[in-house]
Amino acid sequence: MEELGRKSRGAAWTGIPGVKLSAAYSTDLGALALVDCLAVLAQLPDETFDLVITSPPYPGLIDYHEQHRYSYELLGLQDRRADEIGPASRGQSRQAVRAYVEDMIAVFANAHQQLAAGAPVIIVVNDSKELYPEILEQSGLRLEERLTRHVNRRTGRRAGEFFEDVLVCVTA
Ligand SMILES: C[S@@+](CC[C@H](N)C(=O)[O-])C[C@H]1O[C@@H](n2cnc3c(N)ncnc32)[C@H](O)[C@@H]1O
């Protein structure tokens, strides 16, 4: 990770041998690569990362490209909506939710591969469909702790009470 951070300063981020990545945005603190995690994680060498922190997409609920349209336009980010996992356009049919579960299992199984044994994987999610027990089990992650947090002011005051969980997992 240190190596990735160091090499990411400047416009290009191609610090991983054999993997072509470029930074969509970078500062002295590090770089942001806008990539399809299904495609890119699988190419990375084992134990590339020290930990993973993620807030995965909600299945069939939010059009993230629309929600973050300002950011895409202000930062000149490439439109990657065709790569979205669980896109709103696919809806929440059984088939669509199953595809989401399979994709998230693939993402975490790939991430597992790039982490040392026992490394932390922190997942922020509101798992109202109770999909994550299967996703964690199938991708080789063990839940250590579930922290519930109240979220009511993220994008303005929310009408109802909204809670999300922080799933503190480790690679099993
Ligand atoms: C719940 S949001 C979290 C966004 C951000 N981490 C935050 O907290 O504001 C889920 C994000 O996953 C992104 N996403 C969906 N499919 C993806 C994929 N295949 N590869 C990478 N990111 C993806 C969505 O575009 C969205 O920005």
The ligand as a MOL file (V3000), in Angstrom:
LIG
                    3D

  0  0  0     0  0            999 V3000
M  V30 BEGIN CTAB
M  V30 COUNTS 27 29 0 0 0
M  V30 BEGIN ATOM
M  V30 1 C -22.7530 2.9590 -1.3810 0
M  V30 2 S -21.7780 3.7920 -2.6260 0 CHG=1
M  V30 3 C -20.3890 4.2550 -1.7040 0
M  V30 4 C -19.6840 5.4190 -2.2870 0
M  V30 5 C -18.5590 6.0210 -1.3950 0
M  V30 6 N -17.6700 5.0090 -0.8960 0
M  V30 7 C -19.1740 6.7970 -0.2850 0
M  V30 8 O -19.1600 6.3460 0.8500 0
M  V30 9 O -19.6810 7.8840 -0.5710 0 CHG=-1
M  V30 10 C -21.2570 2.4530 -3.6370 0
M  V30 11 C -20.3000 2.8420 -4.7600 0
M  V30 12 O -19.8760 1.6640 -5.4480 0
M  V30 13 C -19.6690 2.0090 -6.8070 0
M  V30 14 N -19.6060 0.7990 -7.6550 0
M  V30 15 C -20.6320 0.0640 -8.1680 0
M  V30 16 N -20.1520 -0.9220 -8.9380 0
M  V30 17 C -18.7860 -0.8230 -8.9290 0
M  V30 18 C -17.7380 -1.5580 -9.5490 0
M  V30 19 N -17.9720 -2.6000 -10.3570 0
M  V30 20 N -16.4530 -1.1660 -9.2860 0
M  V30 21 C -16.1950 -0.1140 -8.4790 0
M  V30 22 N -17.1490 0.6180 -7.8610 0
M  V30 23 C -18.4330 0.2730 -8.0940 0
M  V30 24 C -20.8590 2.9230 -7.0980 0
M  V30 25 O -20.6660 3.7050 -8.2580 0
M  V30 26 C -20.9070 3.7610 -5.8190 0
M  V30 27 O -20.1070 4.9090 -5.9660 0
M  V30 END ATOM
M  V30 BEGIN BOND
M  V30 1 1 1 2
M  V30 2 1 2 3
M  V30 3 1 2 10
M  V30 4 1 3 4
M  V30 5 1 4 5
M  V30 6 1 5 6
M  V30 7 1 5 7
M  V30 8 2 7 8
M  V30 9 1 7 9
M  V30 10 1 10 11
M  V30 11 1 11 12
M  V30 12 1 11 26
M  V30 13 1 12 13
M  V30 14 1 13 14
M  V30 15 1 13 24
M  V30 16 1 14 15
M  V30 17 1 14 23
M  V30 18 2 15 16
M  V30 19 1 16 17
M  V30 20 1 17 18
M  V30 21 2 17 23
M  V30 22 1 18 19
M  V30 23 2 18 20
M  V30 24 1 20 21
M  V30 25 2 21 22
M  V30 26 1 22 23
M  V30 27 1 24 25
M  V30 28 1 24 26
M  V30 29 1 26 27
M  V30 END BOND
M  V30 END CTAB
M  END
